[in-house]
Structures are given as C-alpha cells and as structure tokens.
Amino acid sequence: MSTITSRSIIGEIVAGDYRTAAVFKHYGIDFCCNGQRTIADACKSKNIHTAQLLTDLSQVPSLTADTETDYNAWPLDLLTRHIEQKHHQYVEKKILEIRPYLEKIVRVHSDQHPELVAIEHLFNESARELAMHMKKEELVLFPFIRRMALAAEHQEPLPVPPFGTVENPIAMMQHDHDAEGERFRRIAALSNNYTPPEDACNTYRVTFALLKEFEEDLHLHIHLENNILFPKAIQLEQGAEAH
C-alpha cells in the first residue's frame, strides 16, 4: 500500500486494502458512498485529529499478495460474480429474515418505542429499492461489464453499449447507493447505532444485531462497486476508446 497522507482519497485507500475500512468505521467516516473525499476533508467535517487517524491507518498490517480480501487484484468478471453470489444473495436472504422480526417488535414495542415504526418503514423502502437495483445490475450492467472484460482479454473490440457509455448506468447505480447509504444512516440514528433499550426482549436484540450486520455488508457491497468495479469498468472503456 502506498504512503497515506491527508490528501489521500478515502475510497482509494480502502480499495487498496479493505482492512483500513475498520479504521474509518471507528471514526464514523463513510468510505463507500462518500469515498471520494480526502482524509483532510473528512477529518475537518467530523472534527477529528488528522494526525491520529493517519497514525491508526499506518498501524494496519501490510496486505499480503495472496490474501482473498485483495479485491483490487480480482478480474472484473470474477468481481461481478462475487458481488452477485455473496452480496446480492445475502441481501435477498436477510430481507426475508429481518422483515418478520421487525413486524413483531413494532407490534409489541412501538407504544414505548415509536421510532421502531420509522425504522421498519425505512427498511421496507430499502428492501424494495435494493431488489430493483440488484436486478438492473444482474440483467444489464454486470453482463455488459463481463462482455467488456472478455473482449479485452481476447484483445477484441469492446462491445458497443446500448446505453451510450458504461458511465450512464454506473451513475444510476451510484445514485441508488447514495440513497441507501442515507437510509441506513437514518436507521442507525433512530436505533442509537443499533443499541437495544434496557427493556428490549431477545427478538428486539436479534433484530438490531441483524440490521447492524446488514448495514455492514451493504457498506462492503457498495465499496466493491463504487471504489473498485465501476472505476475499472470506466477505465477499461476509456482505454479502448483511446486506441
């Protein structure tokens, strides 16, 4: 990993070594949806000492070449398959798991904790939007990126995109990511960062733990697309145009 300074871009740092995400998460710095900021800008907005953050980042052990978390080294077709099989399937499975729990705790606890109604509404919105978002990726964008990668591998001309340029659907996906990031920031705020109240039953505690896990997976999911997959797809298209 190259030397990190206050001018380094957060998304690029995490793309180089995902384990640095834990440091940004500790300081409450969004590395996925707002990953294009410098460390200096993020620290200023959060009133964080830049030097301390840089020290913490420097203490993250170097990433070894053979580690499976070096997503930046993965070919684009493998990365799209990984996102579909790991993160898309996770989202579909966990939505089905979380919804009944949310319905139950809203029914039982919302008189004492009215914020649960808003949390359920936000999560159901997210579930609907993510379902549509993932289908657009699986049926349109990801297959096209795989076709681009295959053509480049065989040194053939890249396919002509039906949407003008690959940047167009990518911009739409990034807009969706921003909306989901904001939705989960609101859920985290309403739930006191997924901290169950003292009178919470076991179902209440499990629901908040699942929501926290869902958000953490979503952060990695969005990071892999915004900071690695999408820039590389755009770079591949622009590189082909330059020749």
C-alpha positions as CSV (number, residue, x, y, z in Angstrom):
1,M,0.0,0.0,0.0
2,S,1.4,3.4,-1.0
3,T,2.1,6.1,1.7
4,I,-1.2,7.5,3.0
5,T,-1.3,11.3,3.6
6,S,-4.0,13.8,4.5
7,R,-4.5,14.3,0.7
8,S,-5.2,10.6,0.0
9,I,-8.7,9.7,-1.2
10,I,-10.6,7.5,1.3
11,G,-12.2,5.3,-1.3
12,E,-8.8,4.6,-3.0
13,I,-7.3,3.7,0.4
14,V,-10.0,1.2,1.1
15,A,-9.8,-0.2,-2.4
16,G,-6.1,-0.9,-1.9
17,D,-6.7,-2.6,1.4
18,Y,-10.2,-3.3,2.7
19,R,-9.0,-3.8,6.3
20,T,-8.4,0.0,6.5
21,A,-12.3,0.2,6.5
22,A,-12.3,-0.7,10.2
23,V,-10.3,2.5,11.0
24,F,-12.7,4.7,9.1
25,K,-15.7,3.0,10.6
26,H,-14.2,3.5,14.1
27,Y,-14.2,7.3,13.4
28,G,-17.6,7.3,11.8
29,I,-16.2,8.2,8.3
30,D,-18.3,6.9,5.4
31,F,-15.8,5.2,3.0
32,C,-18.4,3.8,0.5
33,C,-21.0,6.5,-0.6
34,N,-18.7,9.4,0.3
35,G,-15.4,7.7,-0.6
36,Q,-14.2,10.4,-3.0
37,R,-13.2,12.8,-0.2
38,T,-9.7,13.3,1.1
39,I,-8.7,12.3,4.6
40,A,-8.3,16.0,5.4
41,D,-11.8,16.9,4.3
42,A,-13.4,14.0,6.2
43,C,-11.5,14.9,9.4
44,K,-12.5,18.5,9.1
45,S,-16.2,17.7,8.7
46,K,-16.1,15.3,11.7
47,N,-13.7,17.4,13.9
48,I,-11.2,14.6,14.0
49,H,-7.4,15.0,14.5
50,T,-6.0,14.1,11.1
51,A,-2.6,13.0,12.6
52,Q,-4.3,10.4,14.9
53,L,-6.3,9.0,12.0
54,L,-3.1,8.7,9.9
55,T,-1.3,7.0,12.8
56,D,-4.1,4.5,13.1
57,L,-4.1,3.8,9.4
58,S,-0.3,3.3,9.4
59,Q,-0.7,0.5,12.0
60,V,-2.9,-1.6,9.7
61,P,-0.6,-4.6,8.8
62,S,0.5,-4.7,5.1
63,L,-1.8,-6.6,2.8
64,T,-0.1,-9.8,1.6
65,A,-0.4,-10.6,-2.1
66,D,-2.2,-13.9,-1.6
67,T,-5.0,-12.7,0.7
68,E,-8.5,-13.2,-0.6
69,T,-9.5,-9.7,0.5
70,D,-7.3,-8.1,-2.1
71,Y,-10.4,-7.4,-4.3
72,N,-8.5,-4.8,-6.2
73,A,-6.5,-7.5,-7.9
74,W,-9.5,-9.5,-9.0
75,P,-10.5,-9.5,-12.7
76,L,-13.8,-7.7,-13.4
77,D,-15.8,-10.8,-14.4
78,L,-14.8,-12.6,-11.1
79,L,-15.7,-9.4,-9.1
80,T,-19.2,-9.1,-10.6
81,R,-19.9,-12.8,-9.9
82,H,-18.6,-12.4,-6.3
83,I,-20.9,-9.4,-5.7
84,E,-23.9,-11.3,-7.1
85,Q,-23.2,-14.6,-5.3
86,K,-22.2,-13.2,-2.0
87,H,-23.8,-9.8,-1.5
88,H,-26.9,-9.9,-3.7
89,Q,-27.8,-13.3,-2.3
90,Y,-27.1,-12.1,1.2
91,V,-29.5,-9.1,0.8
92,E,-32.3,-11.3,-0.6
93,K,-31.9,-13.8,2.2
94,K,-31.6,-11.3,5.1
95,I,-34.6,-9.2,4.0
96,L,-36.8,-12.3,4.4
97,E,-35.2,-12.9,7.8
98,I,-35.4,-9.4,9.1
99,R,-38.9,-8.4,8.0
100,P,-40.9,-10.7,10.3
101,Y,-38.7,-9.7,13.3
102,L,-39.3,-6.0,12.6
103,E,-43.1,-6.6,12.3
104,K,-43.1,-8.4,15.6
105,I,-41.2,-5.8,17.6
106,V,-43.2,-3.0,16.0
107,R,-46.4,-4.8,17.1
108,V,-45.1,-5.4,20.7
109,H,-42.9,-2.5,21.5
110,S,-43.8,0.5,19.3
111,D,-46.1,2.1,22.0
112,Q,-43.0,2.5,24.2
113,H,-40.6,2.9,21.3
114,P,-42.3,4.7,18.4
115,E,-39.0,5.0,16.5
116,L,-39.5,1.4,15.6
117,V,-42.3,2.3,13.1
118,A,-39.9,4.6,11.3
119,I,-37.1,2.0,11.3
120,E,-39.5,-0.6,9.8
121,H,-40.7,1.9,7.1
122,L,-37.1,2.7,6.1
123,F,-36.0,-0.9,6.0
124,N,-39.0,-1.9,3.8
125,E,-38.2,1.0,1.5
126,S,-34.6,-0.2,1.3
127,A,-35.7,-3.8,0.6
128,R,-37.9,-2.6,-2.3
129,E,-35.2,-0.3,-3.8
130,L,-32.4,-2.9,-3.4
131,A,-34.4,-5.6,-5.1
132,M,-34.9,-3.4,-8.2
133,H,-31.3,-2.1,-8.1
134,M,-29.8,-5.6,-8.0
135,K,-31.9,-6.8,-10.9
136,K,-30.7,-3.9,-13.0
137,E,-27.1,-4.9,-12.2
138,E,-27.7,-8.6,-12.8
139,L,-29.6,-8.2,-16.1
140,V,-28.0,-5.2,-17.7
141,L,-24.8,-3.7,-16.2
142,F,-22.9,-6.7,-14.9
143,P,-23.3,-8.8,-18.0
144,F,-22.1,-5.9,-20.1
145,I,-19.0,-5.4,-17.9
146,R,-18.3,-9.2,-18.3
147,R,-18.6,-8.9,-22.1
148,M,-16.2,-5.9,-22.0
149,A,-13.7,-7.9,-19.8
150,L,-13.9,-10.9,-22.1
151,A,-13.3,-8.8,-25.2
152,A,-10.3,-7.1,-23.6
153,E,-8.9,-10.5,-22.6
154,H,-9.0,-11.7,-26.1
155,Q,-7.8,-8.3,-27.5
156,E,-11.0,-7.8,-29.4
157,P,-13.0,-4.6,-29.9
158,L,-15.2,-3.8,-26.9
159,P,-19.0,-4.3,-27.4
160,V,-21.0,-1.2,-28.2
161,P,-23.0,-0.3,-25.2
162,P,-26.8,0.1,-25.7
163,F,-26.8,2.9,-23.1
164,G,-24.2,5.3,-24.8
165,T,-21.4,4.7,-22.4
166,V,-20.9,2.4,-19.4
167,E,-20.7,5.6,-17.3
168,N,-24.5,6.1,-17.7
169,P,-25.8,3.0,-15.9
170,I,-22.9,3.3,-13.4
171,A,-24.1,6.9,-12.5
172,M,-27.6,5.5,-11.9
173,M,-26.2,2.7,-9.6
174,Q,-24.1,5.2,-7.7
175,H,-27.2,7.4,-7.1
176,D,-29.0,4.4,-5.7
177,H,-26.0,3.6,-3.5
178,D,-26.1,7.2,-2.1
179,A,-29.8,6.8,-1.3
180,E,-29.3,3.5,0.5
181,G,-26.3,5.0,2.5
182,E,-28.5,7.8,3.6
183,R,-31.4,5.5,4.5
184,F,-29.2,3.4,6.7
185,R,-27.6,6.4,8.4
186,R,-31.2,7.3,9.4
187,I,-31.9,3.8,10.7
188,A,-28.6,3.9,12.7
189,A,-29.5,7.2,14.2
190,L,-33.1,6.1,15.1
191,S,-31.8,2.9,16.7
192,N,-29.0,4.7,18.7
193,N,-26.5,2.9,16.4
194,Y,-28.3,-0.4,16.8
195,T,-28.2,-0.3,20.6
196,P,-31.3,-2.1,22.1
197,P,-33.0,-0.3,25.0
198,E,-32.9,-1.8,28.5
199,D,-36.4,-3.2,28.2
200,A,-35.7,-5.0,24.9
201,C,-36.6,-8.6,24.6
202,N,-34.4,-11.2,22.8
203,T,-36.3,-10.7,19.5
204,Y,-35.6,-6.9,19.8
205,R,-31.9,-7.5,20.3
206,V,-31.6,-10.0,17.5
207,T,-33.4,-7.6,15.1
208,F,-31.0,-4.8,15.9
209,A,-28.0,-7.1,15.5
210,L,-29.3,-8.3,12.1
211,L,-29.8,-4.7,11.0
212,K,-26.3,-3.8,12.0
213,E,-24.9,-6.8,10.2
214,F,-27.0,-5.9,7.1
215,E,-25.6,-2.3,7.1
216,E,-22.0,-3.6,7.4
217,D,-22.4,-6.0,4.5
218,L,-24.0,-3.2,2.5
219,H,-21.0,-1.0,3.1
220,L,-18.6,-3.6,1.7
221,H,-21.1,-4.3,-1.2
222,I,-21.2,-0.6,-2.2
223,H,-17.4,-0.2,-1.7
224,L,-16.7,-3.1,-4.1
225,E,-18.8,-1.4,-6.7
226,N,-18.2,2.3,-6.2
227,N,-14.4,2.2,-5.5
228,I,-13.2,-0.9,-7.5
229,L,-15.6,-2.3,-10.1
230,F,-17.1,0.9,-11.5
231,P,-13.8,2.9,-11.9
232,K,-12.1,-0.1,-13.5
233,A,-15.0,-0.6,-16.0
234,I,-14.9,3.1,-16.9
235,Q,-11.1,2.9,-17.3
236,L,-11.4,-0.2,-19.5
237,E,-13.9,1.6,-21.8
238,Q,-11.9,4.8,-21.9
239,G,-8.7,2.9,-22.6
240,A,-10.3,1.1,-25.5
241,E,-11.5,4.4,-26.9
242,A,-8.0,5.9,-26.7
243,H,-6.6,3.2,-29.1
